[in-house]
Amino acid sequence: MSAPLPPWYDDLAGTLAEGWAQLVRGAADRRHPCHTITVATAGLDGAPQLRTVVLRAAEPSARRMRFHTDARSRKVAELEADPRIAVHAYNPAAKIQIRLWGRATVHREDEVAATAWARTRPFSRVCYRLAQGPGTKVPDPSTALAEAGEGPEAGREAFVAVTVAIARLEFLFLASAGHRRALYDWATGGQEASWLVP
Ligand SMILES: Cc1cc2nc3c(=O)[nH]c(=O)nc-3n(C[C@H](O)[C@H](O)[C@H](O)COP(=O)(O)O)c2cc1C
């Protein structure tokens, strides 16, 4: 027997709420499949670039999400050249895929960065202490782990928070009764919601 259909199956507003709920849970729970997301940028040569990052916050009312990274990373250079960003999240057990498009802001020294850093645990801060930026070629992988400093604030200069202002969200749910795909587009001011052919 197939699984019972969710209450939001034929409900555009409910489907959007479920999409946000997946992201909010993903940010809060490191065991949730949406805890890691795939982030796409336009490379400096125009070629697409993808990588996994940890989803740190999802705020439905502000239509915003946040992740953390190293200021010296390629993705930061790419986002500073072109802030357009796409994000992918997938929950295999729930059979839900979420795709998002928006504009990224890189926070280095502002309140957003300061608050995010203050909430970052010592274990996570270690990643930002490396003497050389991520992606630097090294002759020996063990030398890459040389740390630039010590103490709880070491690594702060390399830490950035990236917020994404979401302009468009696409939701896909796979079901034997019929897949459901929905689009929510805020780019034109209001919210345009529509079912799509899956
Ligand atoms: C499970 C997982 C979680 C990751 N989380 C982050 C993260 O939160 N921030 C980050 O900058 N890189 C994270 N990475 C590493 C990135 O995928 C990527 O390799 C790195 O950021 C360099 O990307 P770039 O060269 O495109 O900037 C994670 C990788 C994995 C596999």
The ligand as a MOL file (V3000), in Angstrom:
LIG
                    3D

  0  0  0     0  0            999 V3000
M  V30 BEGIN CTAB
M  V30 COUNTS 31 33 0 0 0
M  V30 BEGIN ATOM
M  V30 1 C 28.7900 17.7850 4.8340 0
M  V30 2 C 29.5660 19.0150 4.4090 0
M  V30 3 C 29.3110 20.2270 5.0040 0
M  V30 4 C 30.0090 21.3650 4.6170 0
M  V30 5 N 29.7110 22.5600 5.2040 0
M  V30 6 C 30.3510 23.6780 4.8040 0
M  V30 7 C 29.9700 24.9510 5.3330 0
M  V30 8 O 29.0500 25.0890 6.1450 0
M  V30 9 N 30.6400 26.0400 4.8620 0
M  V30 10 C 31.6340 25.9450 3.9350 0
M  V30 11 O 32.1910 26.9560 3.5620 0
M  V30 12 N 32.0090 24.7480 3.4140 0
M  V30 13 C 31.3790 23.6170 3.8230 0
M  V30 14 N 31.7250 22.4070 3.2700 0
M  V30 15 C 32.8270 22.3620 2.2750 0
M  V30 16 C 32.3140 22.8410 0.9060 0
M  V30 17 O 31.5010 21.8350 0.3350 0
M  V30 18 C 33.4310 23.2230 -0.0670 0
M  V30 19 O 34.2660 22.1140 -0.2950 0
M  V30 20 C 34.2680 24.3900 0.4550 0
M  V30 21 O 33.4650 25.3600 1.1260 0
M  V30 22 C 35.0200 25.0670 -0.6940 0
M  V30 23 O 34.0810 25.5430 -1.6310 0
M  V30 24 P 34.4240 26.6890 -2.7150 0
M  V30 25 O 35.8120 26.4120 -3.1900 0
M  V30 26 O 33.4080 26.5220 -3.7580 0
M  V30 27 O 34.3210 28.0140 -2.0110 0
M  V30 28 C 31.0220 21.2640 3.6320 0
M  V30 29 C 31.2480 20.0410 3.0070 0
M  V30 30 C 30.5390 18.9380 3.3840 0
M  V30 31 C 30.8270 17.6390 2.6900 0
M  V30 END ATOM
M  V30 BEGIN BOND
M  V30 1 1 1 2
M  V30 2 1 2 3
M  V30 3 2 2 30
M  V30 4 2 3 4
M  V30 5 1 4 5
M  V30 6 1 4 28
M  V30 7 2 5 6
M  V30 8 1 6 7
M  V30 9 1 6 13
M  V30 10 2 7 8
M  V30 11 1 7 9
M  V30 12 1 9 10
M  V30 13 2 10 11
M  V30 14 1 10 12
M  V30 15 2 12 13
M  V30 16 1 13 14
M  V30 17 1 14 15
M  V30 18 1 14 28
M  V30 19 1 15 16
M  V30 20 1 16 17
M  V30 21 1 16 18
M  V30 22 1 18 19
M  V30 23 1 18 20
M  V30 24 1 20 21
M  V30 25 1 20 22
M  V30 26 1 22 23
M  V30 27 1 23 24
M  V30 28 2 24 25
M  V30 29 1 24 26
M  V30 30 1 24 27
M  V30 31 2 28 29
M  V30 32 1 29 30
M  V30 33 1 30 31
M  V30 END BOND
M  V30 END CTAB
M  END
